[in-house]
Amino acid sequence: MKPVLGLFFAAWAGLAGAAPEGGVMDAMRDELQRSMQRLQLNQELRPYHIEYRLNFQESLSVAGTLGSLFSDELGSDYRESSFANVNVRVGNPELDSSRVSRFDGHGSRFLSPSAIKPPLDGNRNQLRRTFWLLTDHAYKRALEDYAAKKAARELLQEDSILLDQSDAETGSGSDEAGRIAIDRERASNLVRDLSALFRDHPAIEASVVRLAVANDRHYYLNSDGGQLYREQPTIMLAIAAAARAQDGAQVWDFQRRYYRSWEQMPDFAALKQSVLELARTLSGRIQAERIDNYLGPLLVVDSAAPQLFAQSFAYHLAPAPRIYGSDINFTDYMNEEVRKSSNFLRRINTRVLPRHLTVVDNPLLDRWQNMPLFGYATIDAEGVPTRRKLLVENGRLLDVLRTRAQVLPGLGSNGSARGYSVSPSNLIVTSSDGSSTRQLHRRAFELAKDYNQDYVIVVEKIANQWVQSLLARQTGARIWGRDQEVPEVISAYKLYPDGRRVAVRNLEIADLDKREFKNIAAVGSRLAAYTYPDHEMISLRQVYLGNYYQTSEYASLVTVVSGALLFEEVSMDDRKHLGRNPPLLESPLAARPADR
């Protein structure tokens, strides 16, 4: 490791005054430099590493149902907000104060006291005051955490060869994507008009349309010379609806799309057609068949394929480092979660996917085959330059996503810190032997013979828990959900050899894990994308550590791209435990317009 103060001053020598939004950066830099030089409690350890993060957000959220908005006269919630986070480490790269879990609600190094808020106008004096107080708070906690961690390692008789903070070539970058106009009237009118389309579909029990527009400005500095200024404009449009079959079982569907500007959004005619198609499909799905169980080949198509890959496989490509805590039982419990995410570390240079599959994580792309990618970044959340990472080649695992906290001996960061955690950016799954739709069907029917099935199940859409909760919160509907480790299927059908399709409902995938991915029978040549905020895949270990901050739809976005996935053997069950009696009276929307 380079001498800390020497590196710090050398790194900043050429950067002062050159940063975007220089006044804000200068205020942060001055306070960080002062803390590195002078911060010390009596004869205790001094900080050897400090990180400063600052976010300004301007956001508008509009939600409505059946042509009416949920909140004020414009149905909107407009906010300007700011928050700052400080990470102080004491000790040394071999053993420092990081990753100490306290089961008292205060274990995170990134959580700031709620009363300390940075000024919205970026006032220099107030900014320095904010970071002065936050640094003092973080330093004192770091001293306590270092003592607790050192004691825990002595108790466990650990002599780890993994560094808490590996060396890294930090960089200075600027991702300036511009700003979206916060047009309250335009957003409100769009939500009203789209949500009103559900009026003509009385079979739908609940529906919601939500439009969120945000401008996010992020500043990052660390004492190793890392610096980042990022502008992230985001539009999120979510549409969800639920209906109920006569047996009381609930069915639902959703659409969610992200855009970087108003101009990227489809025109109203296209959005209208999309909503009407969702409404018609959902109204018909309440008549779909139910099956008790299914064992056989499963074909996952469209955006459900990359979503399932993200949800059930990509988690293992982002292993977490060891966790420590003052409560040994809670620490053991948390490290069991760590072990679940880290079992791929033992499989480096072994086959984890079919030999024709390659997986690349590339944050330096913003498009792939005319599909927008939303994980673009030149500098990661620890100030390390990002890069293209070949994770799986010809089915063989070559690498994992890594931050500066080592998970493999001798290997540091490969620029994968996102949102204070380790996460994919743009994860692209490609096949050297991609199959057409006809070839996928043919192969699926061949596999079905081994299970005495005269059809195969095709999954078109998988549930998203965030959209489920949105529908429940905004409409009062009770949306039944399960843990994301048991994927809930919301749109599927039986496919017969003669081409006949019979819709089925209320299914869940019972036993899909990484082993089924190793034996994928075929992958489609036509690619689809699925985009989600990285916090949606955050595991329990990160929730308790607080090693991320949840900023809802304005968080770091991840895009996963893949073709359709044909699994050789998957078990599926009917979700019998879900349901309640439907209302006794028909919906008032079923009446003629003149009678409403």
N, C-alpha and C positions, 0 to 999 in steps of 0.2 A: 504493500500500500504506500502511495506517495505521502510525503509529509503533509499533514492536513492544511496547516496555515499557509505554507509555501504554495501549495497547489491552489488554495482558495484565492490568494492575492494575485497569483500569476494568471489564473483563469479570468478574473474580473478586470484585469488591467486594460484589455482591449475592448471590453464590452460596455463599460460605463458610458451612459449618455447615448448609446447607439440602439437601445432596445425600443421596440414599438411601445407606444403609450409610455414614453420615457419617464414621466413624472411618477407614475405608479411604481414602475420597476425600480427607479432610483430610491424611493422611500423604502421599499422592501429590502433592497440591497444594503442600504445604510444600516438598517436595524439588524440585518443578518450578520453583517461584518462586525458591528459593535458587540453582538452576542458571542460570536466566535472568539473575539479578542478578550472579553472581559467577564463573561458570565461564569460564576463559580460560587458555590455555597461553602463557606469556611474552607476546609481542606479536602472537600469531596472532589470527585472526578469532574473534570470540565467536559463540555460537549466535544465530541470529535466529528459529529455530522449533524447538520440542521437542514431541514427542508421547509420552504414557505410555499403555500398555495393560497390563491385568492381568486374568487369567482364573482362576477357581476352577471346577474340574469335579469332580463326583461322578458316577461312572459304573459301570454293571453290564453285562457282556456275557456272554451264555449261548449256547452253540452245541452242537448234538448231531446225531446221525444214528441212524436205526433204533431210536429209543427210548433211546439211551444218550447221555450227555453227555461232552464232550471233556476237561474239566479236573477240578477237585477234587470233593469229595463232593457238592457242589451243582452241579457243572458250570459254575461261574461265575467270572468275573474281576471283582472289585470293586476300584475304585480311587478314591482322592481325590488330586487333583493340582492343581498351580498353576503358572503360568508368567507371566512379565512380559516386555514388549518395550519398547524405547526407540528412538525415531527422533529424531536430532539433525541439523539442517541448519545449515550455515555458508554464508556468501556473502550472496546477496540473491535476491529472487524472479526476477530475470532470469537469474541463473546461480548455482546452488547445488550442494551436494554429493550430490544425489539421483540415483538411476538410474545408478549406476556399477557395472558388472559386473566382478567379479574372478574369474578362472578358478582360484581356489585354495581354494574351499569356504568362504570367509569374506566374500563380497561383500555379504551382506544387512545392511541397517541394522536389520532386525527380528529378527535371530538373536541370542540372548543366549548368553554363555558358559555352558556346560552346568552348571558348578558353582554358579551363582548362581540360587538358587530362592527365590521368595517364600514366606513362612510360610503354612501352611494355616489357621492361626487368625487371620490378619490382624493379628498383633502390630504395633503402630505403629512401634516402634523398628527391628524387623527389616525391615519394609516400606521404611522410609526408607533403611536400609543397602542393601537390594536395588537400589532405584532410584538411589542414589548411585553404586554400582559400575557398574551398567549404563549410566548416563548418561556416566560417565567413559570407559568403553569406546567407546560410540557417538560421543562427541565427538572422540576421537583418530582414529577411523576416518574420521569426516566430514572432518577436516582433510586426511587423505591423499587421500580421494576427490575433494575439491574441487580439489586440485592436479592430480590425474590428469585430471579432466574438463576443466579449463581448458586443460591442455596438449593434450588430444585435439582440442578445438574449434579451437585455434590451428593445429594440424597440418592439420586438415581444412578450415581457412579458412571456418569456419561463422560466420554472424552471424544466429542464430535470432531470429525475431520471436515465438516461443512462450515463454511464461513457465514456469519450472520450478515455481513456486508462485503460482497466481493468487489474487487476493483473494477472500474468501468471507465471507458472513454466517454465522458459526458459531452453534450453538444449544446449549441445555441440555435434555436429555430423559431420560425414564425409561420403559423398556418392561418392565413387571413382569408376567410371565405366570405367576408362581407356581412351584411345585415339584411334581415327581412323586415319589410314594413309591417308594423303592428296595426292592421286595419280592422278595427272592432266591428264596424258596420258590415264589411264584406264577410268576415268570419261568422257573424251572427245570422246574416241572411242565408249563407250557405248551409248552416246547421238547421235552420228552420225549414228550408226547402227540401233538404235531403230527408230529415226526420219525418216530414209530412207525408212522404211516399208510403209509409207503413199504414196509413189510415185505411187504405183500400185492401188490407190483408187482415181481416178480423181473426183469423186463426192464430195470429201472432199475439202472444200474451204480454210481452214486454219488448221494448226496443229502445235503443239509445244511439245517438250520433254525437261524437265528441271531436272537436278540432282544437289542437293545441299549437300555438306558435311561440317560438322562443328564440331569443338572441342571447348567446352565452359567450362571455369573455373570460378566459382563463389565463392566469399568470402563475408561473412556477419558477422558483429559484432554489438551488441547493449550494452547499458550501464546497462542493467539488467543481463548481463552475457550470453546472447544468442550468439552462435557461430556456423557457418556452413562453411564447405568447400565442394563444389560439382563439380564433373567432369561430363559433359553431352556430350557424343559423339552422333551425329545424322546424319543420311542419309535420305534425302527426295527425292523421285522420283515422279514427276508429269507428266502426259501425258494427253493432251487435244486436241480436234479437233472439228471443226464446219463445217457444211454443210448447203445448202440452198435448200428448196423445190421450185417447180415451182411457187407457190403462193407468193414467196418472204419471207416466214417465215423461220427463222433460227432455226436449231436444233444443239445441241452440246452434247458432252459427255466427261467424264474425268475419270482418275484413279489417286489416290494419296496414296502413301504408305510410312511408316516410318520404319527405321531400326536403330539398335544400332551398327552394324558392317557390313563390306563387306560380311562376312560369312553368315549373316542372310538373305541376298538378294537371291532371286531365281536365278538359272543359266540363261544364255542368252536364251536358248531354251524356257524356261517357260515364260520369259519376252516377247519374240517375239510372242508367242502364245497369250498372253494377249493383246498385241498391235493389232495384226491382228483381234482378236475377236472384239475389240472396233471399228476398222475401218470398218469391215463388218457390224456390227450392226448399226453403224451410217449411212453408205451408204444406208442401207435398210430403215432407219427410215424416210428419206425424202419422202417416199411413204406412210407413215402412215396416218391414218384417223385423222380428226379433229372433235371435238364435241363442240357444242356451250356452253353447260353447263351440269352439272351432280349433282344430289342430291341423296345420298344414302350411302350404306356402302363403306368404303375404306379400303383396305388391303395394308399395307406398309411392305415390305419384305427386306431381306438382310441388307446391311449396311445403307440403307435409314431409317430403323426403329430407330436405335440408334442415327442417325444424326437428325432425326425429334424430338426425345425425348430431345436431347441436345439443339436444336434450339428453341423449342416451350414450353418446360416444365422445364428443369433443371435450367433455368434462375431464376425461382421463388425460388429455393432452396438456392440461394446465395444473400440474401437481403443486400442492402447498407444502411449505417448509414446516418443520417441527414447531409445536406450540408448547409454552410453559405457563405455569400458573401456581398460585399459592395454595389452591385446593387440589390435592393430588388426584382425587376421584374425578373431579370435573376436568382436569387436565387429561387424564387417561381417556375420558369420554370424547373430548375434542380431538385427541390424536387418533382415535379410531376413525373419525371423519377424514383426517389427514391421510391416513393409510389407504382409505377407499379411493381417494383422488390420486394417490401416488403409486398404485401398484403397477403402472406402466413403466416406472423407473427400472423395474427388474426385467423389462422386456425390450430394452433398447437393443437394436440389431436383431430382433426376432420378428416374425410375421404376425401382424395384428389385423390385417385386412386382406381381401383377395389380392392376388399377385398383379392384377391389372389396374389396381387403384393407387393413385398418388394424391397426397394431401399437402397443400401449401398454404401457409399463412402469410399474406402480403399486405401490410398496411400502407404501401406506397402506391396502390392502385385506387382509382375512384370509379372505374368501370370495368366490366368483364363481359364480352360478347353482348354489348348493348344493354347490359343490366347495370343499374347504378349500384355502387358499393359504398357503404357508409362508415367503414372502419378506418378511413384514411387518417394518417398521422405521420409526421416526420420525426417527432421526438416523443418518447413515451412518458409515463407519469413519474418516472424517476430521473428524467433529464438525459436518458440514453437514446441515441439515434436509433430509429427503427430500421428494420431490414426485412427482406424476403426470407422466409424460413421454410426449408424443405423438411417437413415433419415425417411424412410417410412416402416412401418411394417403392413402387412395385410391391405394395403390401407390407413392406418392412419398416418398422419404426426406427427412424434415424435420430430424432430429437424431440424435445418437448418445449413448451413455452416456458421461458425462464425470466425471473427478475434478478435483482442483485442479491437476494437471499438465496444461497446455494441450495439446490436439491440434488445436484450431482457433483461429486468431487472434481475440483479443477475447472469447473465451468461456471461462469457468471451469467450476467444478463445477456439475452439476445433481443432486448428492446420490446418486451412483452408486458410491461406494467401498464395497466389501464384502469383508471378509476380507483387507484390505491389497491388493486388486486392484480392477479395474473389472469389474462383473458385473451381469447382470439381477437383478431381485428377483422380481416377479410379472409375467411377460411374457404378455400376452393378445393373441391373434391372432383377429380377428373379420372376417366377410365381410358385405357389404351384399347379397350375392347367393348366400347359402348354399343348397346343394343337398341334397335328401333322398337316402337310400341308393339308391332306385330311379333317381333322376336321375343320380347318380354312375355307376351301372352302365351306364345307357343311353349316357352321354357316353363312357365308357371303351370300349365296344364300337364306337362310331362311330370313335374314334381308332384302334382295333386294325385296322380295315380297311386303313388306310394302310400298315400294316406286314405285311400278309398273315398276321395272327395270328387264330386262331379262338378265342382265349381272352385274358384279361388276368391279370396277376399281382396278387394282393392280399396285402399284407404286414400281419400282425397284431402282430408283435413284433420288436424289434431288440435285439441283444445289448448288455449292459452290462458293461464290462471289470472294474468293481469286483466285481460279483457273480461273474463268471468266476473272478477270483483267489480270492475267498472259497471257492468250491467246490473249487478246486484245493488251497488251503492246508489246509482242514479235512478233506478226504477223501483226499488224495493222488492224486486223479484228474488226468489230464493234459488240461486244457481248452485246446483250440486257439483262439487269438485273433489278431486283426490290429489294426493301428492304427485308432483310432476314426474317422480320416478315410475309411476304407473300411468303411461300415456293414455289419456281418454280420447277415443275416436269420436268425432262429431259428424263426419261425413264419410260413408263407405257403401260399397255395394258388392253383391255377388256377381261375378263374371263367369258366364257359361261358355263352353267351346263354340256354340253357335252365335256368339256375340251378344246374347241377351244379358241385360243388366237388371238386377233386382235390388233395390235400396234396402239397407239394413241399418238399424239404429241401436243406440245404447250399448255399445261395445267398449271394452278396454283391453289393451295389450297386457297380458298377464306376466310374461316372463322374458322380456327382451333385455339382454345385457350385451356387454362387449364381445362375448363369445359368438353370439349370433352374427355380429358384424364381420367377424373373421371369416365366416362361412357364407357371406352374401353370394347368392347364386348368379346374379346378373345386375348390371347397372345401366340405366337408360342413357342414350346419347344426347337427349334434349335436356338442357340444364334449367333449373329454377332456383330462385333466391328466396331466402328468409332473413329478415332483419329484426333485431331485438335489442333493447338496452342491456348492457352487460350485467346489470344487477339482477335481471330475471333469472339468470343461471347461477347466481351467487349461492354458495353452499352454506350449510349451517355453521361451519367453522368460521367463515368470514363474517357472518352475522354477529356471532358472539365476540369476535375480536374487534369488530367495528372497523375492519380494514377496507372499508369502502364507504362512500357516502352516496346515499340514494337520492338522485335528483330526477326521478321519474322519467318521463319521456325525453328529458334533456340530458340524460346520462350519456356515457360513451356508447355508441352504437356498434353492433357487430353484425356483419353480413356473412351468411353461410350459403355456399353455392354447391349444388350437386344435381345429378340426374336421379331418375326414379330408382328405387332400391327394391330388389326382389330377394326376400329372405326365404330360405329353404324350409324352415320349420319355426312357426310361431304359434303360441297358444293364446287364444282370445276368449274372454268371458263376457256374459251378459251382466250388465250392472243392475242386478235385481234389487239391490238395497236402496236404489234411488227412485223416488216417486211419491206422489200424494194425489189425492182425489182432485179432479179438475173442478172449476167453479160450477155451481148448479145451473146458473143462467148463462146463456150465450153472451158473447162480447157485445157491448152496445154498438161497436163499430160494424156489426153484422146487419144493423138496420139500414134501410134505404137512406141515402143522403138527406132527403127532405125530412126524415123522421128523427134525425140525430139531434 
